[in-house]
């Protein structure tokens, strides 16, 4: 940085910038330094996975909080799945991050393509939260008036995966879906390659 390096031109093979990598590994001090050096907060991988998307995927709550105070694209879509940061957070059950994104006016109904056992369908953050049995996250989205995409497919997957011992009922649009309560933690190992949530 002292040599006035262009922090947005240094990239991994997949397109990861230093700022993307810092967000991926939750290195807040490095993120702050890079931002002061004019790092692009929306610099994405070749697949259009953004720093916010990878932070949401990995459950880095403080990184997400930091990014939401910058001109970040909160609804950037992944080139492959169409998934948004909110979708990736909901898919992993990251309650605090989902809550922050909703408060920041993220699109709660953005559709992403899910490929599950040779079946492709379009799912919203609410669909994927139900399918993965994240009851509290699903309830957050319901309270934010989130809608569902391919409800029959997603609901059936959620129902078959539900645990009978810890089942809870989620009411969506007049219907009930069984889902087991589950919590998530933000534990990740350091990686030298840019990760892609897809």
N, C-alpha and C positions, 0 to 999 in steps of 0.2 A: 504494500500500500504506500509506503514511503517513496517508492520509485514511480508512483503514479500509474500503477498497472490498471488496465481496464478490467474491473472485476466482473463484468458481464461477458467478456470474451473467453475467459478461461473456463472450459467446459469438459465434462467427461464424454465418453463416446456416445452416451445416450442424451447428452445435452444438459447435464446437470451443472449449474453454475456454483461457485463457492457459497452463494447465499442459499441456494437450494439444499446443498449438502449440510450447511449449518442448521437449517430448519429440520432436516431429516434427523440429525443427531441431537437436536435440542441444545445447541450451543448458543445461548442467548448473548453472551458478551461478543462473540464473533459476529453474530447477526447485527448487533448494534454498530460495530466497527464497519462492517460492509455497507450498512445503510448510510453511514456518514460518508462513505466513499462512493455514493451514488449507485448502489446496487439496485437492480430492478427487482422489486418484490413480486412481480408476476412472471419472472423469467422461468419458463417451463421446460420440461423434457421434450423430446421430439414427439412424444405422445400427448403433449399438452397437460401433463401432470404438473401442477403448480406447487410452489412452496407451501401454500395453504392446504392443498389437497394431501400432500405427504404428511404434514403435521397432524391433520385430522385423522388420517389413516393410522398413524402410529400412536395417537393419543397424547400428543404433546400439548397439554392445556395451556401452559404459559407461553408457548410459541404461538399458538392460535390467538391468545389474548394480545400479544405483541403485534401480530400481523393485522389484526382487526383495527388497530390504531394507525394503519398505513393505508395508502390507496390501493388496497388489494382487491382483486376480482373475486368476489365472494361466490359467484356462480359459474366460475370457469368449468368447462366440460372436458372430460377426458376424450381424446380422439377415438379410442376403441369402444368403451362402454357408454360414454355420455355421462358418466358419473360426475357429480359435483362434490365439493368438499363436505357438504352436509350428508350426502349419500354415503361417502366413505366413513364418516364419523358414526352414522347410524348403523352401518353394516358391522362395525366393530363394537358397538354398544358404549361409546364414549359419551356418557350422560352430560358431563359438564360442558364438553365441546359442542354437543348438539344444542344445549341450552343457550350458549353464547351465540351460536350461529343464527338461531331463531330470533334472538333479541336483536341481532344485527341485520335482520330482514332478509335472510337467505331464502331462496325459493324452496318452499317445503314440498312442492309438487313436481319438481324436476324429475323426469323419467330417465332411467338408465337401463341398458340392456344386460340381462342376467342370463348366463349360459349354465344351466344346471342339469346334469345327466342327459346331455344331448337335447335338451329343450331350451329354447330361447324365449324369453318374455320380457316385457317392459315393466319395470318396478320403480316405485317411488321410495324415498327414504322410509316412509311408514311401512311399506311392504317388506323391505329388507330387514327392518327392526323386528317385525312380527315373525318373519321367517327364521331369524336367528335367535328368537326367544328373549329379546331384550325388552321386557315389559315396561320398565320405567321410561326407557327411551321412546317406545311406542306411545306411551301416555303423554309424554311431552309433545310429540308431534300431533296427536289427536287434539290436545288442548290448543294447538296452534292452527287448528282447522285443516290439517293436512289431509290429502285425499289418497286414494289407492289407484294403482295401475291395473295390472292383470290380477284382480282380486282372487278369482277361483284358484289359479295356480299357486300364488303366493300363500293364500290362506291354507290350502291343502298341505303345502310343505310345512307350514308352521304347526298345523294340527298334528301331523304325523311325527314331528320332532319333539312335541311337548312332553315334559316329564310329568307322569301321573303323581309323583310324590310332591312336587312343588308347582302344581299348575295354578295359573291365575287366569281370570277372564278379562279380555279387553273388548270393549264395545265399540264397534266402528260402523257408523252409518246404519244403526239399527240391527246389525248382526253381531254375533259373538264368536271370538276366536280364542282357542286355548293357547297359552304360551307359558313357559316356565320362567321364573324370575332368574335373572342372571346379571352379574356385575362384571365390569371390565377393569383391568389395571393397565397402567402405562409402563410396560417393561419391554425394553428393546436392547438389542446388542449393537455395538458400533459396527458400521459397515463402511468400506472404502468405495463402494459402488453406489450410484444413484438408484434408489428403489422406486418402483412404479406401482401404485396401488391398483391400477386397472379397474 
